[in-house]
Amino acid sequence: MSNDIITKVKRAKSASIPLASVSGDIKNNALAAMAQALDLNREIIISANKKDITAAGKLAEAGKLSNSLVKRLNVDDTKIDEMIAGVRDVLKFEDPVGKTLSALELDNGLELYQVSCPIGLIGVIFESRPDVVPQIMSLCLKSGNATIFKGGSEAGNSNRTIFDVLVNAIETTQGLPHGTFALMETREEVNEMLKLDDYINLIIPRGSNEFVKYIQDNTRIPVLGHSSGICHVYVDKEADLAKAYDVCYDSKVQYAAVCNAMETLLIHRDIAGTFLPEMAKKYDASGVELRCDEPSFDLLEDIGFLKAIMHATQEDWKTEYNDLILSIKIVDSMEEAIGHINKYGSHHTDAIITKNKTSAGKFINLVDSSSVMWNASTRFSDGFRYGKGAEVGISTNKIHARGPVGMEGLLIYKYALIGNGQKVADYVGKNARKFTHKKLKAEFSEKMG
């Protein structure tokens, strides 16, 4: 294993210890410096990104890079504005470290506190999307976590430039340890990172389903992520069709190259004849290729003018397109829609369009996904839109963190027991003392202050 990698990781691991106790004011000063640095260095960031865009375009023409990755790569003034807004949103958050999650009196003078704390050292491995760097760096800094970044080679110039701009701003902030953040730049370093379970506490992968699955299969380090985003919208027989047109269009077309875009549209048979032809015209006008089951194909074939309509295969139901491609299925009931989603979906984000509150409640309860929408686009499944400032990723796990994960997914807790010389021997045997196990309203910080 490369000595350079070990040195960077050990340095970041060491820095994670003092970082965990840095005050909220110091962290906020660093976040403000990050936002200002992004604003002042727009020209060099965009210039570096143009080099990546040019190279990526050539790779895409040669079939070596997907168009969806190229789209995610772009950084312009608007994107930098979004980066700055994300950092400033995180700055506004209350310091999450050292919060009392629960307090319990075990006995008179023996008190147990559950206190929030950072996870430690986090490895972030991502493809394309240079805006991941400020998003996750700001959240990790605020939550007191050191971080190792490894971006895709297609965004090498952008990642390096943004990383350097941000780290220079952080390390000129008085009171923050150096070496807290490190950048890996070669493909070989990914596999080496995955072996460092003695140092790295959590891996967060951001990229294609194949990429995330590879990470999950090749490390003993816990992984927070999702391997695919196969999202559905079900249009119920009692749907408000005006809302259905808007939500279904937005879920697919607003931005197709992301994990929360709809990949399969499910329509109740009772309204398919009214809804689908009009919906298909809207998709057709936006260049969406439609892959239909037999009933929906027969229905749309009669229209005759659609540019891109074809028969769906079994593979389509379990495919994340990340493109202007949509599979369509007509179902006989909401129960069939729920069954289809739970069988073929990826537990990411799914939506129902209906005026029936009871049906909506049943759908929300029975669809086994990290986000479920009622009369709203799947595209809302996002850390920024969920009010988290930014997101470290989307998790379909059922432990620790789920759905769009913000700062809460970068925190764990420890137990702090405050006593006065008590010993367990007094609580066992014939004359054992009794535990009171009384809930307290006390704050650990006040107790220690």
Residue, then its C-alpha position, 0 to 999 in steps of 0.5 A: m500500500s502506498n505510503d502517501i495514502i497511509t500518511k494522509v489517512k493517519r493524519a486525517k484520523s489524528a486530526s479527527i480527534p481534536l476536531a470533535s471538540v472544536s467550538g461551534d463558533i470556530k467551525n462557523n468561521a471556517l464555513a464563512a471563509m469557505a463560502q467567501a473563497l468559492d465566491l472569490n475564486r469563481e474564475i479559476i474554478i470554472s476554468a478548471n471545470k472547462k478542462d474536464i468538460t472538454a475531456a469528458g465530451k471526447l470520452a462520451e463521443a468515444g462511448k467511454l463515458s455516459n452522457s449522464l455523467v457529463k451532465r453532472l460534471n458542469v460547473d458554472d456561476t449558477k452552480i457556484d451560487e448553489m455551492i455557496a448557498g449550501v455552505r451558508d445554510v449549513l453555517k446557520f445550523e445549530d452545532p450538532v455536537g455535544k447535544t443531550l439525546s437522553a438523560l437518565e438517573l440510574d440512582n441518586g448521584l449516578e446519572l447517564y447521558q446519551v450525547s451526540c458526537p462525530i463518527g470520526l473519519i469518513g471516506v467519500i468516494f464519488e463520480s462526476r459532480p464536483d459540487v459534492v466536495p463543498q456539500i460534504m466538506s461543509l457538513c463534515l466540518k460542522s459535524g466535526n468529522a475529518t474526511i478523505f475525498k476521492g472523486g472520479s478522474e473525469a472531474g479531476n481538475s474541478n475537484r482538485t481546484i475546489f478542494d484546494v480553495l476550500v481547504n486553504a480557507i479552512e486551514t487559515t481559520q484559527g483554532l482548526p487542526h490541519g490535515t482534517f481533509a485529504l484528497m485522493e486522485t487515482r483509481e488505485e487509491v479507491n481500492e486501498m482506501l477500502k482496506l483501511d477499516d482500522y482508520i476509516n469509520l464510514i464510507i459514503p459512495r456517490g455515483s452509479n448503481e454499479f459503482v456503489k455496489y462495487i464499494q459495498d461488495n469490497t470493503r469491511i467499512p460500513v457503507l452509507g448509500h444506495s446502489s440505484g434509484i429506480c423510482h416510481v409514480y403511481v397514478d391512481k384511479e382517483a387522481d386529479l389529472a391536472k396534478a398528475y400531468d404536472v407531477c409525472y412530467d416533473s418527476k421524469v423531465q425536470y432533470a433525468a440524470v439523477c437518482n430521484a428521477m422517475e424511471t417507471l410510471l404506473i397507471h390504474r387501468d380505469i383512467a389510463g385511456t384518459f390520462l396516458p395519451e395526453m401524458a404521452k404527448k407531453y413526454d413526446a414533445s420533450g424527447v422522452e422514449l417510452r417503453c410500454d407494457e402491452p396494454s399501454f403500447d396498444l393504447l399509444e400505438d393508436i395515437g400514431f404520431l409518437k416519435a419513440i415508443m417501444h415494447a418494455t422488457q422484463e429488464d426495463w422494470k429494474t433499470e435505472y435509466n438516468d436519461l429521457i427514457l421511461s417505462i410504463k405499466i398499466v395496473d388493475s389496482m393500487e395493491e398491484a402497483i405497490g407489489h410492483i414497486n416493492k419487487y422492482g424498486s430500489h427503496h429510494t423514492d416513490a409517489i402516488i397521485t390520488k385524491n383519496k386520503t385513505s389510499a394515499g395513507k395505505f400507499i405510504n405505509l406499504v411502499d418500502s422506500s426511504s421517501v414516499m410522496w403523495n401528490a408531489s414529484t419524486r424530485f423533491s427527495d433531496g437533502f437541500r429540499y428537505g431543509k438539510g442545507a445539503e446532503v451527504g447522500i441518499s441511503t436506502n439502508k434501514i439502520h443509522a440513517r435513511g433517505p436524503v442524509g444530511m448532518e444527522g447521518l454524520l453523527i453518532y452518540k456516546y454514553a457519559l456516566i457521571g457518578n460519585g464513587q459508586k460500584v456495581a457490587d452495591y447493586v447485586g446480592k441480597n441487600a442490593r440497592k435498587f436502580t431508580h431509572k428516572k428520566l431527567k431533563a438535565e443537559f450534559s453540557e450544563k452538567m459539565g459547564 
